[in-house]
Amino acid sequence: KLAVSHDYGIYHCTGNGICSWYDFASAIMKEAGLPCKVNPCTSAEYAAANPASASRPAWSALENRMLRCTVGDEMRDWQDALHDFFANWNGEL
C-alpha cells in the first residue's frame, strides 16, 4: 500500500507489541527449540561489559505511527510473526 501511495517520509515498519531485547532473544531461542539460557541485563550492565558500545536511550520501542497515519498499520503481533517464521523456516542460512 505504501509503495503505491503518494505518501513519503521515514517509516518504521515492525511487528506490533512491545518487548525488550531479552524478551525477543528468549522468544527466538524458545521458537528455535534451542536449549539456550538467555540472561537478562540492564543497559548499564551491558555498557560496562562492552565499553565501546553506543549509548542507548531509556525507551526506544519502534512505533508504526507513520503507517497508521497514512496507509494503516496492518502489522501483526511480533510473537505471531516470529512463530510463523520458525514454522516455515527450513533451517538454512
All heavy atoms as an XYZ file, in Angstrom:
720
protein
N       0.816     -1.203      0.000
C       0.000      0.000      0.000
C       0.852      1.256      0.000
O       0.532      2.212     -0.694
C      -0.911      0.009      1.232
C      -2.058     -0.951      1.175
C      -2.897     -0.794      2.429
C      -4.088     -1.677      2.408
N      -4.899     -1.494      3.615
N       1.899      1.244      0.780
C       2.739      2.438      0.888
C       3.480      2.708     -0.421
O       3.588      3.856     -0.853
C       3.736      2.279      2.037
C       4.567      3.489      2.393
C       3.689      4.669      2.785
C       5.502      3.152      3.546
N       3.948      1.654     -1.068
C       4.723      1.819     -2.301
C       3.904      2.454     -3.423
O       4.466      3.146     -4.271
C       5.275      0.477     -2.758
N       2.618      2.238     -3.430
C       1.793      2.798     -4.494
C       1.046      4.061     -4.056
O       0.241      4.593     -4.797
C       0.786      1.755     -5.039
C       1.527      0.595     -5.684
C      -0.153      1.279     -3.953
N       1.347      4.548     -2.863
C       0.722      5.784     -2.387
C       1.602      6.980     -2.758
O       2.706      6.818     -3.268
C       0.537      5.731     -0.867
O       1.778      5.952     -0.218
N       1.116      8.142     -2.476
C       1.900      9.360     -2.684
C       2.492      9.852     -1.368
O       2.984     10.968     -1.290
C       1.030     10.453     -3.319
C       0.590     10.107     -4.701
N       1.456     10.120     -5.768
C      -0.605      9.700     -5.184
C       0.803      9.754     -6.858
N      -0.452      9.485     -6.529
N       2.444      9.016     -0.338
C       2.995      9.366      0.959
C       4.502      9.136      0.953
O       5.004      8.246      0.266
C       2.341      8.522      2.053
C       0.845      8.765      2.141
O       0.452      9.943      2.254
O       0.086      7.783      2.089
N       5.208      9.935      1.686
C       6.656      9.796      1.751
C       7.129     10.127      3.159
O       6.366     10.637      3.973
C       7.342     10.699      0.725
C       7.059     12.167      0.936
C       7.921     12.952      1.705
C       5.937     12.772      0.387
C       7.649     14.288      1.925
C       5.667     14.106      0.597
C       6.532     14.864      1.367
O       6.268     16.185      1.585
N       8.367      9.809      3.452
C       8.943     10.098      4.758
C       9.677      8.888      5.289
O       9.952      7.926      4.571
N       9.974      8.940      6.557
C      10.663      7.841      7.232
C       9.618      7.028      7.985
O       8.867      7.577      8.794
C      11.744      8.368      8.188
C      12.808      9.119      7.391
C      12.361      7.213      8.980
C      13.840      9.825      8.244
N       9.570      5.742      7.712
C       8.583      4.851      8.315
C       9.282      3.750      9.095
O      10.232      3.151      8.600
C       7.725      4.188      7.237
C       6.773      5.120      6.554
C       7.223      6.027      5.594
C       5.427      5.091      6.859
C       6.340      6.887      4.960
C       4.530      5.945      6.225
C       4.998      6.841      5.283
O       4.126      7.679      4.663
N       8.806      3.480     10.288
C       9.173      2.255     10.988
C       8.088      1.251     10.641
O       6.897      1.583     10.640
C       9.198      2.459     12.503
C      10.319      3.315     12.954
N      10.172      4.287     13.906
C      11.616      3.368     12.586
C      11.317      4.898     14.105
N      12.213      4.355     13.307
N       8.489      0.067     10.322
C       7.530     -0.981     10.000
C       7.968     -2.219     10.762
O       8.905     -2.911     10.365
C       7.515     -1.230      8.489
S       6.236     -2.373      7.985
N       7.323     -2.448     11.871
C       7.721     -3.529     12.755
C       6.479     -4.240     13.269
O       5.377     -3.696     13.219
C       8.563     -2.962     13.923
O       9.024     -4.027     14.744
C       7.767     -1.994     14.768
N       6.662     -5.449     13.731
C       5.538     -6.172     14.310
C       4.977     -5.404     15.493
O       5.709     -4.706     16.208
N       3.679     -5.492     15.698
C       3.057     -4.792     16.814
C       3.361     -5.474     18.132
O       3.689     -6.650     18.183
C       1.550     -4.680     16.596
C       1.221     -3.586     15.612
O       1.671     -2.465     15.763
N       0.443     -3.916     14.591
N       3.226     -4.719     19.194
C       3.546     -5.194     20.531
C       4.901     -4.650     20.963
O       5.651     -4.098     20.147
N       5.182     -4.795     22.209
C       6.431     -4.274     22.769
C       7.159     -5.403     23.480
O       6.533     -6.219     24.162
C       6.141     -3.133     23.765
C       5.486     -1.958     23.042
C       7.406     -2.685     24.472
C       5.006     -0.859     23.963
N       8.466     -5.430     23.315
C       9.285     -6.396     24.042
C      10.674     -5.810     24.237
O      11.090     -4.912     23.517
C       9.367     -7.727     23.305
S      10.291     -7.692     21.753
N      11.369     -6.339     25.197
C      12.765     -5.966     25.405
C      13.634     -6.857     24.519
O      13.159     -7.855     23.957
C      13.146     -6.158     26.878
O      13.135     -7.548     27.201
N      14.903     -6.503     24.410
C      15.825     -7.384     23.675
C      15.907     -8.744     24.352
O      16.027     -9.780     23.698
C      17.213     -6.752     23.570
C      17.271     -5.689     22.522
C      17.403     -4.344     22.721
C      17.168     -5.869     21.107
N      17.394     -3.678     21.519
C      17.248     -4.591     20.506
C      17.008     -6.965     20.278
C      17.188     -4.400     19.133
C      16.951     -6.773     18.910
C      17.041     -5.506     18.363
N      15.804     -8.761     25.681
C      15.790    -10.032     26.419
C      14.560    -10.856     26.031
O      14.677    -12.054     25.747
C      15.807     -9.768     27.927
C      15.488    -10.991     28.744
C      16.438    -11.999     28.903
C      14.239    -11.159     29.323
C      16.148    -13.138     29.640
C      13.944    -12.294     30.062
C      14.899    -13.279     30.209
O      14.606    -14.406     30.925
N      13.387    -10.223     26.019
C      12.155    -10.926     25.625
C      12.279    -11.490     24.211
O      11.887    -12.627     23.948
C      10.949     -9.993     25.671
C      10.631     -9.476     27.058
O      10.907    -10.177     28.049
O      10.099     -8.345     27.145
N      12.829    -10.672     23.308
C      12.974    -11.076     21.911
C      13.931    -12.258     21.785
O      13.613    -13.261     21.134
C      13.447     -9.885     21.083
C      13.394    -10.078     19.599
C      12.279    -10.610     18.975
C      14.462     -9.706     18.812
C      12.227    -10.770     17.593
C      14.431     -9.869     17.430
C      13.307    -10.399     16.823
N      15.098    -12.165     22.417
C      16.074    -13.254     22.361
C      15.516    -14.528     22.987
O      15.707    -15.628     22.456
C      17.369    -12.836     23.061
N      14.811    -14.392     24.101
C      14.219    -15.566     24.756
C      13.189    -16.237     23.855
O      13.147    -17.466     23.750
C      13.557    -15.154     26.076
O      14.516    -14.677     26.991
N      12.359    -15.433     23.195
C      11.344    -15.982     22.293
C      11.991    -16.685     21.105
O      11.519    -17.740     20.667
C      10.402    -14.877     21.826
N      13.068    -16.128     20.586
C      13.776    -16.751     19.465
C      14.320    -18.111     19.876
O      14.151    -19.105     19.160
C      14.912    -15.844     18.945
C      14.322    -14.613     18.255
C      15.853    -16.609     18.012
C      15.346    -13.537     17.940
N      14.973    -18.185     21.023
C      15.537    -19.459     21.482
C      14.434    -20.493     21.706
O      14.578    -21.664     21.339
C      16.330    -19.262     22.778
C      17.585    -18.432     22.622
S      18.745    -19.132     21.432
C      18.706    -17.879     20.175
N      13.311    -20.050     22.270
C      12.194    -20.966     22.510
C      11.613    -21.470     21.195
O      11.425    -22.674     21.017
C      11.110    -20.261     23.324
C       9.926    -21.140     23.630
C       8.884    -20.391     24.440
C       7.674    -21.286     24.662
N       6.586    -20.575     25.333
N      11.328    -20.550     20.255
C      10.752    -20.948     18.962
C      11.708    -21.841     18.167
O      11.273    -22.727     17.446
C      10.379    -19.721     18.127
C       9.170    -18.974     18.624
C       7.857    -19.717     18.395
O       7.789    -20.641     17.560
O       6.882    -19.341     19.063
N      13.019    -21.599     18.315
C      14.013    -22.401     17.599
C      14.203    -23.772     18.249
O      14.830    -24.651     17.670
C      15.345    -21.661     17.556
N      13.656    -23.934     19.455
C      13.801    -25.213     20.160
C      15.204    -25.438     20.677
O      15.618    -26.581     20.851
N      15.940    -24.357     20.906
C      17.311    -24.474     21.382
C      17.365    -24.430     22.906
O      16.731    -23.574     23.516
C      18.172    -23.345     20.807
C      18.309    -23.341     19.290
C      19.045    -22.088     18.831
C      19.025    -24.592     18.824
N      18.114    -25.336     23.514
C      18.225    -25.343     24.974
C      19.232    -24.288     25.440
O      20.266    -24.602     26.025
C      18.712    -26.763     25.275
C      19.535    -27.115     24.079
C      18.847    -26.434     22.908
N      18.929    -23.053     25.156
C      19.841    -21.951     25.434
C      19.253    -21.084     26.536
O      18.084    -20.709     26.474
C      20.041    -21.127     24.160
S      21.081    -19.699     24.362
N      20.061    -20.763     27.530
C      19.612    -19.868     28.595
C      19.978    -18.444     28.208
O      21.121    -18.149     27.892
C      20.278    -20.242     29.912
C      19.843    -19.381     31.081
C      20.441    -19.923     32.360
C      20.303    -19.071     33.561
N      19.200    -18.403     33.955
N      19.001    -17.571     28.214
C      19.216    -16.162     27.911
C      19.213    -15.413     29.239
O      18.262    -15.529     30.016
C      18.112    -15.615     26.981
C      18.312    -14.140     26.711
C      18.073    -16.401     25.675
N      20.274    -14.686     29.501
C      20.389    -13.948     30.751
C      20.071    -12.475     30.526
O      20.678    -11.838     29.669
C      21.812    -14.069     31.323
C      22.159    -15.486     31.698
O      21.361    -16.176     32.300
N      23.343    -15.918     31.315
N      19.131    -11.933     31.294
C      18.816    -10.515     31.141
C      19.927     -9.647     31.720
O      20.678    -10.087     32.606
C      17.529    -10.360     31.949
C      17.615    -11.417     32.993
C      18.329    -12.572     32.334
N      20.056     -8.449     31.201
C      20.981     -7.481     31.788
C      20.449     -6.084     31.519
O      19.711     -5.868     30.561
C      22.399     -7.643     31.241
S      22.624     -7.142     29.530
N      20.803     -5.167     32.372
C      20.388     -3.781     32.173
C      21.293     -3.140     31.130
O      22.365     -3.660     30.801
C      20.502     -2.993     33.484
O      21.889     -2.928     33.849
C      19.695     -3.642     34.603
N      20.873     -1.987     30.627
C      21.711     -1.250     29.682
C      23.035     -0.865     30.328
O      24.081     -0.897     29.682
C      20.984      0.006     29.188
O      19.871     -0.354     28.417
N      22.992     -0.520     31.613
C      24.218     -0.153     32.335
C      25.165     -1.347     32.437
O      26.380     -1.200     32.253
C      23.879      0.384     33.715
N      24.626     -2.522     32.715
C      25.457     -3.726     32.789
C      26.074     -4.046     31.429
O      27.244     -4.406     31.342
C      24.632     -4.918     33.287
C      24.215     -4.814     34.731
C      23.181     -5.857     35.127
O      22.434     -6.346     34.248
O      23.114     -6.166     36.323
N      25.285     -3.901     30.370
C      25.801     -4.164     29.031
C      26.903     -3.173     28.675
O      27.944     -3.553     28.152
C      24.673     -4.100     27.992
C      25.152     -4.460     26.617
C      25.249     -5.791     26.227
C      25.559     -3.481     25.707
C      25.713     -6.141     24.969
C      26.034     -3.822     24.452
C      26.109     -5.145     24.092
O      26.583     -5.491     22.866
N      26.682     -1.893     28.974
C      27.682     -0.859     28.670
C      28.970     -1.095     29.444
O      30.065     -0.908     28.911
C      27.122      0.525     28.986
N      28.861     -1.542     30.682
C      30.059     -1.823     31.490
C      30.850     -2.986     30.905
O      32.081     -2.965     30.898
C      29.661     -2.115     32.934
N      30.160     -3.984     30.379
C      30.830     -5.151     29.795
C      31.305     -4.877     28.371
O      32.182     -5.584     27.863
C      29.884     -6.351     29.805
N      30.736     -3.869     27.718
C      31.065     -3.535     26.327
C      31.268     -2.024     26.222
O      30.412     -1.314     25.674
C      29.941     -3.982     25.393
C      29.684     -5.461     25.478
O      30.384     -6.244     24.862
N      28.695     -5.850     26.263
N      32.390     -1.508     26.729
C      32.576     -0.055     26.795
C      32.559      0.659     25.440
O      32.289      1.860     25.385
C      33.919      0.112     27.487
C      34.539     -1.229     27.573
C      33.488     -2.246     27.303
N      32.803     -0.030     24.357
C      32.796      0.607     23.037
C      31.388      0.692     22.446
O      31.195      1.269     21.376
C      33.705     -0.150     22.079
N      30.388      0.138     23.132
C      29.024      0.150     22.595
C      28.420      1.543     22.677
O      28.802      2.364     23.498
C      28.147     -0.847     23.363
O      28.027     -0.471     24.714
N      27.468      1.800     21.813
C      26.789      3.106     21.777
C      25.852      3.238     22.966
O      25.317      2.255     23.469
C      26.000      3.233     20.481
N      25.653      4.461     23.399
C      24.689      4.726     24.470
C      23.292      4.425     23.956
O      22.981      4.677     22.794
C      24.764      6.185     24.902
O      26.022      6.474     25.432
N      22.456      3.901     24.814
C      21.088      3.565     24.437
C      20.122      4.472     25.163
O      20.326      4.798     26.335
C      20.772      2.100     24.811
C      21.703      1.070     24.191
C      21.663      1.040     22.699
N      20.314      0.784     22.213
C      19.905      1.068     21.000
N      20.708      1.640     20.143
N      18.685      0.805     20.642
N      19.050      4.866     24.504
C      18.041      5.669     25.199
C      17.291      4.815     26.227
O      17.257      3.587     26.117
C      17.105      6.113     24.072
C      17.326      5.133     22.981
C      18.739      4.642     23.109
N      16.697      5.472     27.203
C      15.955      4.742     28.235
C      14.738      4.026     27.645
O      14.338      2.968     28.116
C      15.522      5.703     29.335
N      14.140      4.594     26.606
C      12.970      3.982     25.967
C      13.151      4.095     24.461
O      13.312      5.188     23.930
C      11.694      4.711     26.387
C      10.466      4.141     25.777
C       9.730      4.691     24.756
C       9.811      2.916     26.092
N       8.668      3.885     24.434
C       8.692      2.774     25.252
C      10.071      1.897     27.004
C       7.848      1.694     25.297
C       9.215      0.820     27.044
C       8.120      0.726     26.208
N      13.117      2.967     23.759
C      13.383      3.024     22.323
C      12.518      2.065     21.510
O      12.949      1.546     20.508
C      14.865      2.751     22.056
O      15.204      1.444     22.483
N      11.295      1.831     21.953
C      10.412      0.945     21.196
C      10.033      1.599     19.870
O       9.695      2.776     19.831
C       9.151      0.630     22.001
N      10.108      0.837     18.785
C       9.678      1.348     17.484
C       8.161      1.390     17.443
O       7.477      0.571     18.048
C      10.208      0.461     16.360
C      11.712      0.459     16.158
C      12.081     -0.512     15.046
C      12.226      1.843     15.842
N       7.659      2.353     16.731
C       6.211      2.526     16.625
C       5.851      2.752     15.162
O       6.564      3.445     14.448
C       5.784      3.728     17.469
C       4.317      3.969     17.482
C       3.941      5.173     18.321
O       4.819      5.923     18.768
O       2.745      5.379     18.495
N       4.761      2.183     14.740
C       4.314      2.297     13.351
C       3.393      3.497     13.147
O       2.436      3.434     12.386
C       3.597      1.012     12.927
C       4.514     -0.183     12.926
O       5.723     -0.052     12.833
N       3.944     -1.364     13.050
N       3.686      4.607     13.787
C       2.811      5.786     13.734
C       2.595      6.283     12.313
O       1.475      6.583     11.917
C       3.379      6.912     14.595
C       2.507      8.171     14.547
C       3.045      9.267     15.413
N       2.978      8.830     16.801
C       3.772      9.296     17.750
N       4.684     10.196     17.476
N       3.658      8.860     18.982
N       3.669      6.385     11.525
C       3.512      6.887     10.149
C       2.637      5.952      9.314
O       1.858      6.410      8.479
C       4.873      7.083      9.488
C       5.635      8.280     10.013
S       4.900      9.851      9.560
C       5.313      9.919      7.823
N       2.762      4.652      9.519
C       1.877      3.724      8.812
C       0.429      3.990      9.191
O      -0.442      4.084      8.323
C       2.228      2.271      9.141
C       3.437      1.661      8.467
C       3.666      0.253      8.986
C       3.291      1.657      6.966
N       0.174      4.087     10.507
C      -1.192      4.327     10.973
C      -1.764      5.623     10.403
O      -2.945      5.694     10.068
C      -1.235      4.397     12.510
C      -1.316      3.077     13.191
C      -1.739      3.180     14.646
N      -1.046      4.204     15.413
C       0.150      4.067     15.976
N       0.812      2.930     15.832
N       0.688      5.040     16.678
N      -0.919      6.640     10.301
C      -1.386      7.955      9.849
C      -1.529      8.053      8.337
O      -2.074      9.038      7.832
C      -0.429      9.044     10.334
S      -0.443      9.264     12.117
N      -1.049      7.081      7.589
C      -1.112      7.159      6.125
C      -1.927      5.986      5.572
O      -3.109      6.124      5.333
C       0.301      7.194      5.503
O       1.055      6.074      5.976
C       1.030      8.479      5.862
N      -1.303      4.848      5.404
C      -1.965      3.720      4.746
C      -2.579      2.718      5.725
O      -3.240      1.779      5.311
C      -0.984      2.977      3.796
C      -0.524      3.908      2.694
C       0.187      2.395      4.563
N      -2.349      2.909      7.014
C      -2.898      1.999      8.017
C      -1.872      0.978      8.473
O      -1.053      0.504      7.693
N      -1.921      0.671      9.730
C      -0.997     -0.296     10.328
C      -1.675     -1.656     10.401
O      -2.526     -1.888     11.245
C      -0.589      0.173     11.727
C       0.364     -0.780     12.429
O       0.768     -1.796     11.826
O       0.718     -0.510     13.592
N      -1.316     -2.528      9.482
C      -1.881     -3.872      9.448
C      -0.856     -4.916      9.892
O      -1.020     -6.109      9.623
C      -2.383     -4.185      8.046
C      -3.502     -3.261      7.602
C      -3.946     -3.507      6.176
O      -3.632     -4.569      5.604
O      -4.608     -2.614      5.618
N       0.209     -4.454     10.555
C       1.238     -5.385     11.004
C       0.678     -6.264     12.122
O      -0.069     -5.808     12.977
C       2.463     -4.619     11.499
C       3.116     -3.753     10.437
S       3.669     -4.671      8.992
C       4.976     -5.649      9.710
N       1.063     -7.517     12.122
C       0.584     -8.423     13.161
C       1.514     -8.356     14.370
O       2.561     -7.722     14.329
C       0.494     -9.844     12.623
C       1.820    -10.381     12.129
C       1.621    -11.660     11.377
N       2.811    -11.876     10.575
C       3.198    -13.034     10.128
N       2.474    -14.097     10.350
N       4.282    -13.142      9.421
N       1.149     -9.043     15.415
C       1.955     -9.077     16.621
C       3.304     -9.732     16.338
O       3.378    -10.712     15.589
C       1.212     -9.856     17.711
C       1.938     -9.825     19.032
O       1.791     -8.826     19.750
O       2.669    -10.796     19.322
N       4.362     -9.200     16.912
C       5.712     -9.713     16.661
C       5.838    -11.180     17.043
O       6.550    -11.934     16.379
C       6.771     -8.861     17.376
C       6.787     -8.991     18.874
C       6.111     -8.224     19.774
C       7.540     -9.937     19.639
N       6.376     -8.631     21.048
C       7.263     -9.692     21.002
C       8.412    -10.974     19.327
C       7.816    -10.438     22.038
C       8.970    -11.719     20.371
C       8.677    -11.441     21.702
N       5.138    -11.616     18.093
C       5.231    -13.017     18.519
C       4.602    -13.953     17.489
O       5.128    -15.039     17.229
C       4.588    -13.201     19.890
C       5.380    -12.504     20.983
C       4.607    -12.405     22.272
O       3.444    -11.996     22.288
N       5.255    -12.780     23.363
N       3.491    -13.528     16.891
C       2.861    -14.332     15.841
C       3.776    -14.439     14.621
O       3.914    -15.510     14.029
C       1.523    -13.714     15.411
C       0.482    -13.751     16.513
O       0.601    -14.586     17.438
O      -0.456    -12.932     16.449
N       4.404    -13.315     14.256
C       5.309    -13.312     13.102
C       6.522    -14.209     13.359
O       6.950    -14.955     12.473
C       5.754    -11.886     12.789
N       7.070    -14.152     14.562
C       8.224    -14.994     14.901
C       7.843    -16.468     14.861
O       8.578    -17.297     14.308
C       8.759    -14.614     16.287
C      10.032    -15.312     16.729
C      11.206    -14.916     15.838
C      10.339    -14.980     18.185
N       6.680    -16.796     15.394
C       6.208    -18.186     15.362
C       6.064    -18.672     13.920
O       6.514    -19.771     13.583
C       4.880    -18.310     16.112
C       4.307    -19.678     16.054
N       4.780    -20.727     16.816
C       3.309    -20.189     15.288
C       4.103    -21.818     16.527
N       3.204    -21.522     15.602
N       5.454    -17.853     13.060
C       5.289    -18.231     11.656
C       6.621    -18.375     10.942
O       6.787    -19.250     10.092
C       4.419    -17.219     10.917
C       2.945    -17.345     11.265
O       2.567    -18.342     11.920
O       2.185    -16.442     10.891
N       7.586    -17.518     11.292
C       8.919    -17.635     10.684
C       9.502    -19.015     10.956
O       9.924    -19.710     10.039
C       9.861    -16.556     11.213
C      11.284    -16.771     10.790
C      11.714    -16.380      9.528
C      12.191    -17.413     11.625
C      13.019    -16.604      9.122
C      13.503    -17.641     11.233
C      13.905    -17.238      9.969
N       9.511    -19.413     12.222
C      10.104    -20.709     12.550
C       9.273    -21.877     12.040
O       9.816    -22.934     11.718
C      10.360    -20.819     14.061
C      11.626    -20.128     14.470
C      11.589    -18.906     15.103
C      12.865    -20.688     14.189
C      12.760    -18.253     15.474
C      14.043    -20.044     14.542
C      13.990    -18.829     15.183
N       7.972    -21.703     11.923
C       7.117    -22.762     11.379
C       7.411    -23.001      9.898
O       7.185    -24.099      9.386
C       5.647    -22.402     11.574
N       7.938    -21.982      9.205
C       8.186    -22.088      7.757
C       9.660    -22.087      7.375
O       9.978    -22.204      6.200
C       7.473    -20.933      7.037
C       5.988    -21.062      7.143
O       5.386    -21.928      6.527
N       5.371    -20.219      7.953
N      10.546    -21.949      8.321
C      11.992    -21.878      8.054
C      12.550    -23.276      7.888
O      12.280    -24.169      8.683
C      12.690    -21.166      9.203
C      14.148    -20.941      9.019
C      14.776    -20.497      7.910
C      15.171    -21.139      9.997
N      16.129    -20.383      8.144
C      16.387    -20.793      9.418
C      15.151    -21.586     11.312
C      17.591    -20.868     10.101
C      16.345    -21.651     12.003
C      17.561    -21.292     11.397
N      13.369    -23.451      6.864
C      13.944    -24.783      6.613
C      15.288    -24.973      7.317
O      15.956    -25.981      7.108
C      14.085    -25.038      5.109
C      15.080    -24.101      4.445
O      15.783    -23.335      5.100
N      15.140    -24.153      3.127
N      15.723    -24.020      8.085
C      16.961    -24.150      8.852
C      18.200    -23.660      8.117
O      19.282    -23.652      8.684
N      18.060    -23.275      6.872
C      19.207    -22.812      6.109
C      19.429    -21.330      6.326
O      18.492    -20.568      6.484
C      19.003    -23.080      4.616
C      19.045    -24.559      4.277
C      18.975    -24.799      2.786
O      19.458    -23.929      2.018
O      18.461    -25.841      2.390
N      20.707    -20.935      6.310
C      21.047    -19.518      6.439
C      21.343    -18.916      5.093
O      21.739    -19.514      4.189
C      22.259    -19.342      7.357
C      22.028    -19.781      8.784
C      23.309    -19.621      9.582
C      20.921    -18.963      9.421
